[in-house]
């Protein structure tokens, strides 16, 4: 699956400017739900921040946010928007221990090769403090795929995803669904996962 993963990274590198202009507005409903479970000023790690819109939303509300992206060109776009340096961080390089009160990973872990996802979830779990909140969203479908513009998706089923999360200990795990779309405007079903570290 590495070739498909590399192709996904190349897509975002080659299209960083265009992608940064896509959906300028943050998903306020889901962000507000996430932030309402955190203390004021809590420390949040954003993975796959894209154009930085969600980090900007959280920063404006007084949270201590560390925005990151796995693609240097996307991190540069986010840096321009936020007026601060955005670090390049691949999911497999997450090494923090009990450093964050929350991890926000909107529509980014869906590009993680399916065989690597459990390890990434364990890394995120380790990076959270006890009681920390972790949100991530995935397209679902049950089979890995590459879309028409060359991006790899793990497309987990709900039961598979729940089992992957259960390889580490959460005090609660909530999964909701909704119909939507993405950058390619194709209709899709989304899984929204919120987990709380024990």
N, C-alpha and C positions, 0 to 999 in steps of 0.2 A: 504493500500500500504506500510505500515511501514515495514512489514516482508521482502518484496522485496527490499526495500531501505537498510535495514540492511544487506541483503545478498550481495548487491552490494558493500557496505563498506567492508565486510569481504573478498570479492574477491580481492580487491585492497590491503588490509592488508596482506593477505596470499600470494599474488603474486607480492609484491612490487619490489623485486629485478629483477624478470623477466620482469615486465612491464617497469621498469626504463631503461632496455636495448633496449626497442622497440623504433624505430624511433629516433635515437640520434640527427638527424638534425632538426632544427627549420623550420617551414613553413615561409621562408623568405619573400615570395611575400605578404602574408597577413599581416605579422608583419610590413613590410616596409610601406604598405598602412596605417596601423593603426598609426604607429609612425610618418608618414609624416604629420599627422593632429595635432600633439602635438608640443609644444615648446621644444627647447633643454633643457634637464635636467628635464623635467616634471615628476611629481610624479604619478606612476602607481601601481595599485593593480592588482596582478595576482591571480585569483581564480583557484583552481584545477591545480596547477602547475606541477603535476606529477614528472617527473625526473628533472625538472628545466631548460630544454633546452630553452624554450621561454624567461624565466626570464634572463637566461645567455645572450641571444642574445640582449635583451634590455639593460642590465647592461653594456655590451661591448660598446654600443653606447651612453653611458653617461646618461641614464635615471635613475631616483631615483625609484627603483623598490622594492615593498614589495611582495615577493613570498609567497603564502600560499597554503595549501592543506587540505582537510577535513579528511585525513587519516594519522595518526601519522607515520606509516611505510613509506608512500610515502614522507611525509615531511622530514623524516630522509634521504631518498635517495637523495632528492633534496639538502638538507643541505650539504651532502658530495660533490656533484657536484659543488655547488656554493661557498663552503667555508664560509658559513654564516648560521646562524640559520633561518630555515624556519618555520614559525608559523603554528600551526594546527588551521584552521578556517573553520567551517561548514557554509554553505550559510545562514542558518537561524540565525546565530550569528553575521552577519555583522551589526555593530552598528555605524560605522563612519558617520560623518556628514560633508559634503563639504570638504573632506580631500584629494581627488585625482583628478588629471587632466584626468586620463584614467583608465578604468577597462578592463582587458584582461581576457576572460573566454572561452578559446578554448576547445571545446569538453568536457565540464564538467557539465554545467547546464542541459544537456540532461539526466542526472541521477536524476534530481529533480522531486519528485512526482508531477504530473500534477496539482493537487489541491493546491500545495504550490508555484508554479512558479510565480504567480502574486505578492505575498508577497516578494519573493526574488528579483524580478525585481524592486520593490519599494525600497527595502533596498539598492540595487546598485545605483539607481537613487539618493537617499538621500546621499550616500557616495561620489558622484561626485560633483565637483565644477561646477558652471554655465559654459556652453560651453564644459564640459567634454565629452570625447569620450568613448563609451562602445561597445566592440565587443564580440560576443558570437556565437558559432556554435552548430547546433543541427542536429541529424539524423531526417528525416521526414518519415511519413508513415500514420499518422492520427489516430493510435491506440497505446495505451500503450502496452508494451511487455517486456518480460524477454528473453534475448538471450540464446544461447546454453550453455554459460559458467556462467550463473546465474546473469547477470547484468540487472538491470531495466533500461528501456528507456521510456521517455515520448512521443517521436515520434510525435511532434505536426505537424499539417498541417500548411501551410503558412498562410491561413486566421485566424486560431485560434491563432497562434503565434503573428501575427500583432495585433489582438484584445487584447491579454494579455499585450503587450508592451504599448498599448494606454491607459492603466489604469493610467499611469502617463504621464507627459508632456515632449515631446521631440521636439526639433526644427527641427530635421530631423530623418527619419527612413528609412534605406535602407536594403532590403533583396535580396540576390542573391543566386543562387543554383549551385551546381555542383555534378557530379557523382564521387564517390570514394569508400573507404572502411575504415575499422578500424582495431583494434587489432585482431578481429576474421577473418579478410580477406574476409568478405562477402560484396558483392557489395551493395551500399546504396546511396541514394540521400541525400545531405547535404544542410541545410539552413544556410547561413552566414548573421548575423544581425549586422549592425553598427548603433548605435543611438547616437545622440548628445543631451545633456541636454540643455534645454532652459535657 
